[in-house]
Amino acid sequence: MAELTLYTNPMSRGRIARWMLEEVGAPYEAKIVPYGQHKAPDYLALNPMGKLPTLVHGKTVVTECAAICAYLADAFPEAGLAPALKDRGAYYRWMFFAAGPLEAATTNQSFGFQLPENGDRRAGYGSYEQTLDALDYAVTRSEFVAGDRFTAADVYLGSHIGFGLAFKTIEPREAFVAYWKRIEARPACVKARETDERLMAEMQAG
């Protein structure tokens, strides 16, 4: 089996990728990249954006958290983290909704960016309020975003909700709080979170 290596930092979106790796259950090596070193030539050769995380699986390099989640679900089908292809409408829809409209809307909101008049016609997310209404719909249609089974889409979209609630970029609607509570207690999520919290404490102490 090809070796899995995650280049990450506990204070980055690499936390999402670690959770996904724990859900997959395959052995992997995590290489911690301190901030500053993520712009070094050797790392830029893997990820020209100089962002974290990056996943290397044998000769395959995957960046962008949504892509990493989707890739791992397909690379390890025995983990059951992707629906059958004929049932992937909601799975793809909400995973890439989180990567596009949700991330853009919450980032702009956190920076205090205001769309100009009629700007919602051009912005890919419409407006912050429209985006949250769509997110509310996503997490209340069924137990999980792709149906009655947990998938990689829940790892990715759920992480955005968890981060958003913690950093107050997503308003704490009852639906969001309830959904996050359902998934944050998963053993893989707990293990990944505890690992990153320990690493973060070690980095801050040393």
C-alpha angles and dihedrals in degrees: 000000000000115000119255117218124181119199105202150137123221089232094057143069084275085094087074092053092048090053090051092049090052090051090052091051097211118135114260141170120233117209112196112220112199116219108267092037091067087077094049116120095247092055093042087057087065098036115018090195090062090225131136137274117040123172122207117192110178103302094342119101119195126184131178116062097243090053091047091052093047092045095051092048089055096039092054105035091163088074089066095223098137128054122235111285092254089056099047100100097101091034094059093035097058098035091057093037085062092047093049123023098018097049093043094047096047093043092052090046092052091052092048093245113166121200115234119245109300089004090133087074091064103031112093091227097047096217137335091255093049090049093052091047089054090047090051088053091049095055098041101049093078141346092277130022096254095041135280095337131074113245142170087273088067091052092054102036092037091054090055090052092047092049092043094053092046095048096035096241089122119052111242099249114175091244093055094047092048094048094048091048089054095056107029091071093062109122092237091052092048092048093048092047094049091049094051093044090053092048091047091052090049092050093048092048096048 
